[in-house]
Structures are given as C-alpha cells and as structure tokens.
C-alpha cells in the first residue's frame, strides 16, 4: 500500500494498530543492551570459561556500615499519581521528611546500607494490605531475570556455595519461591518508562491496560522489590527521575519496600544516573544497595569490553577467583542487603 493510497483510505485501526505495535517492538530492540547471548552462556555451563578466568586474586570489597542515619531536615513532595489495585480499606502512606544529603558523596556510600525505621513502617502497612511477608519482586531489565539474578537460590545448594557466608542460609530459606520466579516487570531492554507501558505487559496474566509494574505487584503481592534500572535510561535521562519517583511512590503506597540499586556501568559518562538513584533513596529513606561500590575493586570494575555487561562467574562464594567476577558479587551483595532488611523488619 503506498502512502498516497493510505492517505485516501484514512486511518484504519485494523491496519495501524499492528503497525504501531511493530514500531514499539523495533524501538525496544534498539535500546536492548544485548543480554541474550551472555545469558545463554550461563545456562549452558555453571563454570566460567577459560576466557573469564582471572589472572590474580582480588579480595571481596570490605563493607562499612555507618552507625546511625543522618538527621532529618527537609520534605519530599509526592508529584505523580497512577491507579493501582489495592485492598478496599487501603490508605496511602504519606511521604515523610527526608534526611539532608550531599549528592556528591554517592560513590562513597556503603554497599549494604543502614536501614531507616521508615522501612519497618512500610513493611507493617504491607502486612495490613495482605502482602506476602517473605516475598520480593525484581523490577528491571534482562539483568533482573532468574538466569542472572538470584535464580540459583531456589534451585538448591548444588547450584551455589556460600563459603564463609553461611549466615545467608536463613534469608535464602525465608524467601524461597521469589528467587527463581520470573517477574512480570523484568524484561530485556526495560527502562524506567517501560515499567509503566501496558504494551509490554504479559497478556495472559495481566489485566487490560495494566502496566508491568502494576501487574507484578498485583499478582505476586511482595513485601519488597529490588529496583534495578538505569542502564537503558541513558538515552532519555530527562524522564528517568520522574519515572523512578513514580516507581518508588507506587511501591510505598502499596506497602512494598523498594530496594534501590546503583548500576555498575557509567554509560552516561558522569555518573549522574547513579547519583539520582542515591539521592532518591535518601529522599524517600529507602534502602540503597550501592552495587557500583561493590565492583570498583574488581578487574575492569566488573565490566566486559562493552562497558555495560557484567563479567560472569558461578555463585561459588568459596572461590576467590570467582569473586573477581561481577555476577557472583552482585548476587552475594544482594543477599546481604536482603538479609539485613529481613532481620530488621523481623525484629521486635
């Protein structure tokens, strides 16, 4: 059909709807960071290839936890609203004042954060709303799928070795069922805007016009959510902060504790995406998992030659050579963060 003929016919939904869908698919494909090839390597083998074996031993980064939270002095404003299904008696949790914060210090923040009392308040509210106390969701791109992130911990001990980190056994057992679960809000190419587009929702499990985020929260009803975005947002940073605010506020309103993660790469060149993530975590008093800090002492900062993908290794925490690779360090530090939060909300 020529353009002139199309103009004579006019807008035809039966024709234009598939065309628009194809255009959306093409756009997402362009922005995908190419996890497919790397993921296949993980699924084929549980041991690193010869090309990935390190030449020297680098110790796991030391984690320093500050003793107290900063003083509270300023107020955060809630600006974005979106409808999500909640219980009939649910009420919104007000956004509270946030601590003071110097945005230049984000790179020096600890990998495992101090936990704010705000977390326990949100967790308790989620319990009232019927959220599953020991369930978490993964919100992000292909790096948030079970093949890469935490999936082994539902598959049994033969898929991992905790080494000296046996203390993590408790949190692994507590959250069985969440590790290997495929999130409805984690997909290759996702960015902070994709999370809200019904176009990318699972048509079998999600309701009409329901976004991936709303669908995941409704179906899984978690108490916690790892928010791992930013790598695919470098081309449209103007929308990153507003969308991240909406993700955070939506989570809080539903009684779900958002665990914000910095990213290992610096595709934007100035670290501004991570700076924004850290600032928002401070503003909303939510846990910041500073994964960026965890990979700085690894060879090539844990990145492959493309400067985006993480270096691969199995989840064998008893092997110092494996812990020179970013993927096992990512899973180890994620478990440490989840363990600290879980112990905090479970305490009297």
LUMTINU-618982 format. One record per residue (C-alpha): x, y, z; residue in three letters. Coordinates in steps of 0.001 Angstrom, whole numbers, plus 500000, padded with zeros to 6 digits. Example, Ala and Ser with C-alpha at 12.3 -4.5 7.8 and 13.67 -1.06 7.14 Angstrom:
512300495500507800ALA 513670498940507140SER 
//
This chain:
500000500000500000UNK 501519503382499035UNK 501421506406501333UNK 499121508194498895UNK 496679505308498955UNK 496879505207502749UNK 496016508887502875UNK 492977508300500653UNK 491765505418502808UNK 492296507310506068UNK 493057505870509474UNK 492175502183509695UNK 492580500670513211UNK 492907497160511765UNK 495922498311509787UNK 497518500928512028UNK 497394499022515344UNK 499753496237514138UNK 501988498882512521UNK 502285500827515792UNK 502957497621517712UNK 505787496754515309UNK 507285500245515737UNK 507263499819519530UNK 508984496455519223UNK 511655497969516964UNK 512292500818519431UNK 512682498415522365UNK 515018496206520322UNK 517265499197519511UNK 517643500044523201UNK 518195496474524385UNK 521711496025525776UNK 522054492509524435UNK 521715490134527364UNK 520617487172525264UNK 523997485957524134UNK 525546486285527554UNK 522646484606529308UNK 522966481565527090UNK 526485481091528391UNK 525177480972531940UNK 522510478417531114UNK 524919476136529279UNK 527613475992531945UNK 527899476514535694UNK 531632477154535461UNK 533428480147533920UNK 535086479699530554UNK 538841479942530179UNK 538454483470528798UNK 536724484571532014UNK 539196483090534491UNK 541079485847536360UNK 544838486072536483UNK 545119487281540072UNK 543149487249543301UNK 541326490381544451UNK 539602490382547871UNK 535871490928548191UNK 535190494627548904UNK 535014495470552594UNK 531553496630553602UNK 531387499543556036UNK 528081500318557712UNK 527594503821559164UNK 526386503654562793UNK 523389505960562506UNK 521124507596559954UNK 521627511282559056UNK 519412513912560752UNK 516017514657559214UNK 515594518189557934UNK 513703518524554647UNK 510477517418552974UNK 509891515322549875UNK 506909516084547691UNK 504664513491546051UNK 504064514564542491UNK 502904511598540440UNK 499695509626540702UNK 498657506401538978UNK 495847503970539720UNK 496884500577541085UNK 494703497867542604UNK 494797497838546406UNK 492600496409549110UNK 489275498230549715UNK 490473499505553083UNK 493939500554551946UNK 495047504119552581UNK 498095505866551187UNK 501249506110553278UNK 502246509760553478UNK 505663510775552145UNK 507703511879555163UNK 510593514348555538UNK 513897513141554136UNK 517420513452555562UNK 519892516027554314UNK 522141514711551582UNK 525195515765549605UNK 524712514345546067UNK 528486514254545518UNK 529033511504548095UNK 527004508740546429UNK 530085506822545229UNK 531373506530548779UNK 528160505148550257UNK 528378501589551644UNK 527324498569549596UNK 524960497402552347UNK 523002500349553741UNK 521841501421557149UNK 518102500656557361UNK 515731503502558175UNK 512779502991560576UNK 510650504030557600UNK 511224500556556147UNK 509558498815559061UNK 506580501169558841UNK 506051500403555151UNK 506524496684555746UNK 503895496719558506UNK 501473498564556253UNK 502022495984553547UNK 501138493254556025UNK 497825495026556671UNK 497190495137552921UNK 497773491412552563UNK 501239491427551022UNK 503259488222551398UNK 505695488932554270UNK 508617486967552805UNK 508337487637549092UNK 510209490034546837UNK 509865491153543232UNK 512516492085540688UNK 511966495270538672UNK 514434495866535859UNK 515953494750532574UNK 517426491412531458UNK 519889491520534347UNK 516923491113536679UNK 515826487757535269UNK 516463484490537180UNK 519132483305534739UNK 521287486150536022UNK 519913487409539293UNK 519418485148542354UNK 517686482311540485UNK 520124479668541787UNK 518886480073545370UNK 515576478403544552UNK 517312475604542650UNK 519125474051545584UNK 522614474035547173UNK 524213472194544277UNK 523870475413542274UNK 525738477595544770UNK 528285477560547587UNK 528036480192550315UNK 531575479606551578UNK 532168481827554599UNK 528758483467554150UNK 526734480680555765UNK 524778483307557698UNK 522852483907554456UNK 521226480459554648UNK 518384481871556734UNK 517377484550554257UNK 517693482077551372UNK 515244479747553097UNK 512917482583554141UNK 512371483811550570UNK 512034480505548740UNK 509813480977545700UNK 510947484521544902UNK 514483483798543683UNK 513749481765540556UNK 510392483349539831UNK 510085485196536506UNK 508987488735537270UNK 506271490341535168UNK 508212493633535417UNK 511687492474534347UNK 512498492131530675UNK 515349492702528254UNK 515547496361527241UNK 513340497667530046UNK 513904501163531357UNK 512070503256533930UNK 509386504207531392UNK 508796500667530080UNK 507690499623533561UNK 504539501713533090UNK 503695500749529493UNK 500847498192529170UNK 502284497365525746UNK 504945495239527474UNK 502644493515529972UNK 502088489751529909UNK 498767489402528094UNK 497979486072529753UNK 498445487231533347UNK 497856490976533274UNK 494601492868533012UNK 493776495114530023UNK 495735498390530177UNK 497632497180533254UNK 501313498145533353UNK 504069495574534017UNK 504696497122537439UNK 501046497122538489UNK 500614493582537184UNK 503674492250539017UNK 502602493825542299UNK 499012492597541966UNK 499936489030541020UNK 502891488463543357UNK 501944490804546258UNK 505528491158547514UNK 506716492976550603UNK 509982494052548953UNK 511107494939545431UNK 514603495196544002UNK 514521498219541673UNK 517391497760539187UNK 517101500308536389UNK 519243502947534731UNK 521453501247532140UNK 518797501579529432UNK 517827505089530575UNK 520994506849529441UNK 519365507954526175UNK 516471509737527884UNK 517648510837531309UNK 515091513641531424UNK 512358511083532135UNK 514400508839534431UNK 513932510712537700UNK 510162511342537296UNK 509568507676536461UNK 511766506483539323UNK 509796508687541698UNK 506598507120540453UNK 508002503610540947UNK 509125504443544491UNK 505897506161545495UNK 503740503442543974UNK 505678500814545898UNK 505441502707549171UNK 501722503326548696UNK 501162499576548290UNK 503207498717551370UNK 506137497393549311UNK 509658498381550358UNK 511651499465547257UNK 515316498453547413UNK 517121500811545042UNK 520296499657543325UNK 523051501641541664UNK 524434500209538436UNK 527978499070537700UNK 528340500904534387UNK 528761504594533650UNK 527345504750530144UNK 526201508330530683UNK 529831509354531380UNK 529301511454534501UNK 527721509035536979UNK 524554511134537030UNK 522159508170536850UNK 523640506586539972UNK 523719509989541665UNK 519986510326541005UNK 519250506832542346UNK 521212507528545533UNK 519551510910546028UNK 516068509422545669UNK 516888506613548091UNK 517938509210550636UNK 514933511447549969UNK 512422508649550498UNK 514515506952553230UNK 514598503693551285UNK 517464501162551266UNK 520231501889548756UNK 522178498851547585UNK 525286500589546239UNK 526331497844543834UNK 528585500289541985UNK 530856500413545037UNK 530998496602545200UNK 532645496261541772UNK 535177499074541888UNK 537997496818543145UNK 537254494062540617UNK 539248493731537367UNK 537864496291534900UNK 535320497287537566UNK 533466494051536829UNK 532580495088533265UNK 533135493364529951UNK 534740495148526995UNK 531446496799526014UNK 531377498726529287UNK 527833497563530048UNK 527665493836530707UNK 528966492314533917UNK 531711489704533953UNK 530306486248534587UNK 531073483673537239UNK 529062480997539080UNK 527687481562542576UNK 530613479831544285UNK 531460482239547106UNK 534168479880548412UNK 536345480535545330UNK 538412483779545448UNK 538860483718541676UNK 535106483568541115UNK 534672486554543410UNK 536703488609540952UNK 533671488441538657UNK 530784490875538932UNK 527833488485538677UNK 528589486414541798UNK 529463489628543658UNK 526111491062542602UNK 524234488041543914UNK 526270487944547122UNK 525747491617547953UNK 522034491422547037UNK 521620488585549534UNK 523488490621552147UNK 521187493599551615UNK 518047491447551716UNK 519330489658554810UNK 519902492920556666UNK 516463494283555742UNK 514758490998556631UNK 516457490836560029UNK 515475494427560676UNK 511774494117559878UNK 511584490737561649UNK 512988492091564898UNK 510607493150567697UNK 
//
